Amino acid sequence: MSLKDEQVRGRIPRSATDEVIVKTGRYWNVDIIDIRWYKDGKHTSKGIRVNKAELGHLYNILGRIADGEQKRNRENDSETE
């Protein structure tokens, strides 16, 4: 996957060789967020890429998981994870 305007926005290290890297960029003229596992500096197939327009929905779902709330009202969010 080749991203235009790629920027690393954050890293979450797990060990000396494994980390999650959060990137933003453009893919096929769509703004995206890529959250992916890296091992020894190389990306793995484990991760998720979402359109920036979908980020609010993902944030809301993760927020419900993190704080234990069953309802954090947001239009079009599914109650099932």
Secondary structure, DSSP 4 states (H G I P E B T S, - for coil): ---EEEEEEEEEE-SSSEEEEEEEEEETTEEEEEEEEEETTEEEEEEEEEEGGGHHHHHHHHHHHHH--S----TT--S--
